[in-house]
């Protein structure tokens, strides 16, 4: 299938922005990415779909386009829902790197694009074209995966099940032919897929080439896959493609609820907006206690995949969002989540090479910023440890962080502003680095010499800056009480 074919698919409404001379390139597969540099996950020939979540400044476009060009992708289809446009710098970067760029209409979901392209790619190699198209039509009509698996069982005499890496049954006849938890363990630990679990069961991946195993779904089928004829293997490949479409359709990141959750997380982290109006829009109970969870993973698990893993193991009605490579969740529960998360992640450990998770104490809605800060601090503590998968609960945190997290937002903000705003203002006008000097001075326990060495200044220059800090704030940095106040204010930034 050539890129040019995209322009003839009226349901997609794609428009070529630049790169018309490359429209004869072949599309091998479709990949959706939110990464600034997705190169390690691309192998060439892909049509890349991006919502431009990675874009924060014009220089990012060159990094992104350069990574696509080096990977040999066929083209890029993009749209920024929040900004309502494709940045001009991305258009220019794609033109420089000769990457065909398509604009995606705002009302067309990436899952729809993936579905239609994969359908065309699949039909080209399907052994039974009529049956495959019928399965696609049933899926598009909203029937879900159960009717598709019923067709496979009836046509091939082979029962199949779709499961998640936690062992949750997504679709298929009840009960499964084997223990779901055991199938999940075998899936995560298998050296390669397909994999024969027993003479009676084989497991295969859904999207192994594009998705980390721990964030994917998998299919369990009756029989030994090594004995299947070519036609049956082709149809199980088609089944995997259909399951991948259903998984993309159920991804809530582009849904209204998913966007509201993302906006809520950004608002909580921003500190300069009211939280309660956003919380009401999400439909969460304002009287319920919330627990915050923060997590980061190593580079082999992308942020979107990390979010998928958290969504799988957290209770229903949790609200998730991404802040860069960190996933944040707000969970309406009075319970301590740390223990249950440790158990869930222990089961997923064969598919994880590095994961750091922080969990706050439960708190009321008005304390969301405090518990998110507490969870992020706990996550940093977990990341500093050597365990491949580490969960740190609020009970392991330093006492001053617990104190800060329990103070109401308006009090915390007023405390920080009274101490630091005069210094920020002076720094902006005079480029004096008073904030940096103060932070370094406290880090070195008030040592003039070590502070001067760290800042590459003369000791007299440090003394002058500290004197100016004291004059602007009315505080005395020789007093322990004032040093503690400044230390806490700096931690609240």
N, C-alpha and C positions, 0 to 999 in steps of 0.2 A: 504494500500500500504506500503510495507516494504522498508527500505533504500536500501536493496540489489537490488531492482528493478531499481534503478538509474543507476547501472552499465550495465544494459541490454538495455538502451535507447541510441542507437547509435547517434542520432541527438544531444545529450547533450555532449557526450565525457567526462563525469566526471570520475575522477580517485581517488580511495581511497588512502589517504595519511597515515592515522592512524585510529585505532578503528575498525578493521575488525571484532572483536568479538561482535560488537554491530550492525551489519548490519541487524539483524532481527527485529530491532525496527520499530514500525509503524509510518508513517508520517500522522499527522492529518491535517496540513496546512503548508503553505509556508509564511515566513516573511522575508522581506528585511530590514536591519537596518544599519545605520551609527553611532549609538551611542556606546560609550565606555561601558556603563552599561545599556543594554536594558531590564533588568530583569522585570521592572514594566509593560512592554508591552508584556510579554510572559506568557503563561498559561500552557505550557507543550505539548510535542508531535510535535512541529514545526520543519521543516527543515529551518534553518536560512541561508540566503544569505547575504554576506557582501563583499563590495569592499575594506574593511580595511581602510577606510578614517579616522577612529578613531585612528589608530596606529601611534604613534610618538616616542615610546621608548619601549624596551623589556618588561618593567614592565607592560605596558598596556595589553599585551597578557594574563597575569594572571588575571587581573581584568575582562577582557572580557570573557574568558573561564569560570571563576568562576561564573559569572552571568548566563551564559548559563546552566551550570551544576545545579545550584540551581533552575533554572526554569524548569528543566526536559525536555529540548529540545531533539529531536531525533538525530539531527546531524547538522553539519555546512558545507556549501559549500562556498569557498572563492577564491578570486584572487585579487591581487593588480596590477592594470593596470599601475600605475605610476612606481612602482619598478620592475614589471615584475616577481614577485615571491611571495610565502607565507613565511613570516619570520620564521626562525627556532624556535624562542621562542614561536610562536603561535602553531607550531606543537607539541613542548614539553608540552605546557600548556594543549592542547587538550588530549594528551596521559595521563597526570597526572589525568585529570578529566574524563577520559574514554568517551570522546566525539568523535564520528566518524567524521573525517574531509575529505572532498572531495576537490580536485583541479578543478576549473572551467577553461576550455580553454579560452584563451584571446578573441577569436572571437565568443564566445557564450554569448548572453545578458542574464541578470538575468530575464528579461521579458519572454524570451523563456523558461527558466527552469520553471518559475512559471506557464506559460501557459500549458506546457505539464503535469506537475504534477497535476495541478488543473483539467485538462481535465480527467485524470485517476481517481482522487478522485470524480469528479462530476458524471462520468458515472456509478460509483458504486451505486449511490443512485438516479439516474435519473429515472423518471417514463416513459419517452419517449426517449429511448436511441438514436434512429435514428434521431429524430428531433434535439436533443442536439448536436450530432456529426456534423450534417449538419450546425448548427449555428456556431460551432467552425471552421469548414472548411471555411465557408464564411468569418469569421473574419480573419483567418490566411491568406486568399487569398488577404487581403487588402481592402475588400469591406467596412469595417467600421461598425458602429453600426446601421445605418439606415436600411440596408437590414435585419438585425437581428430583429429590432423592427417591421419591416413590416411583417416578418414571425410570430411573436408573435400575431400581430393584426389579421392576416389572420387565424392562427390556433386556437386562443383562442377567437377571437372576442373582444379583449381588447386592446385599444390603450395605448401605454406607451411612456414616454419621459424621457430622461436623462438630468439632470441639475447640475450645480455647486452651491455651497452655496451662490454665489452672484446672482443667478437667471439666469445665462447665459445658454441658451439652447445648449446642446452638440449634441443631436440627437433626432429624433422623428418627427411625423407629425406636420405640421404647420396649424393653430396656436395651442398652447397648450390649453388644456381644461380649464385652470385657469391661473390667472396672475402669471407669473414666479416668480416675486419678492415676492408675497404672499406665494407661495409654498416654496420658500427658507426660509422665516421667520418661517413658520410652521415646516420645517425640522430642523432648528437650535434650535428651542424652544421646540420641542417635548420631553416629559419626557422619552419616549422609542419608538423604531421603530420595526416593521411597525407602522404607525400612520394613522388614518383616518382623513383626512382634512375635508371632507364632505361626504355625502352619495355617491357622484359621483367620488371622488378621494381619493386614498390611496398613501402614500409615504413610501418607504423603503430604507434602507441604501445599499451601495455597498460593503463596507468592514469595517463595524463598529468594528469588533473585532481587526483589525490590524491598523486602521487609525483613527486619530482624526476627528471628524465630520466636523469641519470647513475646513479641508484640503481634504475631500473626495468628491465624486460625490454622487448623489442620484437619485432614480427612482421614477417617479410619474406614477401611473397606474389608469385606469378607474375602478371604482367599490369599494365596501367595502371589504377590505381584510379579515375581520372576517367571511365573508360569503363564501369565496373561498373554494372549495373542496381541498383535500390533493394533488391531481395531479396538480392543478393550483398553489398551494403554492410551490410545488417542482420545477415547471418550472420557477417561478419567482426567486427562489433561484439560478437556473442555469443561468437565465438572469443576475442576480447580479454578478455571477462569471465571465461571459463573459465581462460585463462592466468593472469589475476590471482589467481584462487582457488588455482591450483597454486603460484604464487609465494608466496602467504601460507601455504599448507600446509607448504612447505619452509623457511619462516623458522624458524630454530632458537632464537629468543629465548625462546619459551615452552616449549621442549623441556627434558627433564631435563638434557641436556648443556649447553644454553644457559644454564640457571639456575646450574649448577655453575660454568661459566666466569665468569658475572657475579659470583658469590659469591667466586670466587678473586681476581678483580681487586679487589673491595672489601676483601678481607682483606689483600692485599698493600699497598693504599694506606692501610689503617687503622693499620698499624705495631704494634698491640698484640695480635695473634693469631699463633699459629704457622702457618707457610705450608705445611710439608710435608704435614700431614694432608689439607688441601684439595687440594694438588697430586696426591696419590695418588688422591683421589676422581675427578679428571678423567680418569684413565687415561693421563696423560703419563709419559714415561720420565724418571725422576728423575736418571738418569745422563747424559741428553742436555744439550747446551748450549742455552741459551735466548737469544733476542734480544727486547727490548721495543720496541714501537712506540707512540707517542702521537700523536694527531691531533685537530685542531679545524677547523671550517669556518665560513664566514660564515653569516648567518641564513637564506639561501635553501636551505641543505642541513641538514635536521633531524638531531639526534644519531643517531636510529635509522637514517636513510639513510646517514649517514657510516659507521656500523658496517657497513652492507650493502656500501658501496664497498670498505671495507678487507677484508671477508670475500671479496670477489670477486678482489682482487689479491694477497692473502697466500697462502702455501703452505697445503696441507691440514694439518689437525690443529692449526691455530692456535687459541688461546683468546682470545675477545674479550669485552669488557665496557664499560660506560659509567660514567663518573664525572662526573655533570652533563652538560655539553655536550662533554666530552672522551672520545674513544674510546681505549681501551688494549688492546693485543694482546700476548700472549706467544707467541712463535713458536719451536718447537723446531728450531733450525737452527744450525750452526756458521758459516754464511756471513754476510758483511756484506750486509744487506738494502737499504741506502740506494740503491745503484746500480739494483737491480732495481725498487725502488719508484718511483724517478725515471722510469724507462722506462715503467712501467705507467701512472703518473699523467700522463705526457706524452701518451699516447694518449687519455686521458680529458679532457684539458685543455679541449676545446671545450665540455664540459658543466659545467665547474667555474669559479666566479668567485673563489674564494679558499679555499685549503687549506694548512694548516701541519702538517708532519709531522716528528717527531723519532724518531731510531733510535739505540738503544744499541749497545754492543759485545756480542758473545756472552759469556755467563757461566753458571756452574753454578746449579742450583736454589736453593742456599742464599743466593745473591746476588740473588734476584729483586727485593727491595725496592730494592737499589742500582741495578739496571739500569732499573727503572721510573722511578725518580727521574731517572736520567740521560736517559732518553727524553723525560720531561716537560720537563726543562730545555732539551733540544735543540728540542723543539716550541715553547717560548716564544721561543727564539732565532729559529726560522723565522718565527713570527708577527710578529716585529719587523721583518722584512725586507719589501721592497716587491714581491717576486715574487708574482704571483697564486697560483701553486702552488709551494711551497718545501719541500724535504726537507733536513733538517740531520742529518748523521751524527755519531757520537760523536767522530770525529777533529777536529771543529770546535769542541768544547766547551772551556771554560776549564779549566785544569789542576787547580784546586782541586775542581771538580765531579767530575772523573775520579778524584781521590784519594778523595773522600767515597764515591763509588759503589763503589769497590773494597774498602772496609773492611767486615768482617762486621757483620751487623745488631746482634748483641748488644754489640759494641764501640761502635758508633755510638750506640746507645741509652744505654749507660752514660756515655759521654762527654758527651752532651747533658744527661742527668739530673743529673750531678754539678755541672755549671756553672749550669744554668737552674732546676732544681727549687727551690732556696732562694729564688730571685727570684719564681717563680710563687706559692709559698706565701705569701711576704710580701705580694705584690700582692693575693691573695685576701683576706687578713685586713685589710690596711690601705688597699686601693684606691690604691696608691701609684704605679702605672704604671712600675715599675722596668724591666720588659722593654722597654716602648716607649722609655723614656729611653735605655737602653743601645743599642738599635737605632739611634735617631736620632743619638746621640753618635758611633757608629762610622761612620754614613753621612756625617757631616760631618767625618770625619778627626780627631775629638777636639777640635773647635772649640767652646769653651764658649758663645761668643756666638751662632754660627749654630744650635747645638742649642737654645739658649734661645729664639731667634726662632722656630724651627720649632715648638716646643712651647708658645709663648706663655707663657713663664715668665721669672722673674727669673734672672739668671745664678747668684745665690747658691742658688736652689732647685735648679738643675741640679747645682751642686757638692755640695749636700747629698745628692742622690739618688745621684750617682756614688760618694760616700763610703760610703753605705749599701750599694751593690752590692759594693764592695770588702770591706767588713766581713763581709757575708754569705757571700761566696765565697772569701775569702782571696786574692784576686787584686789586681793593681796595674794599673790602666788606663793608667798612664803608660808601662808596658812594652809594647814591640811584641809580644813573645811572647804576653802575656795578651790583648791586643787581637785577635790572630789566632785564639786559642782561642775567644774569645767570638763572633767573626765566624762561624767554622765551626759552632759550636753552634747559632747562630741559623739558619743555612742548613739544619740538620738537622731543624728543626721541621716 
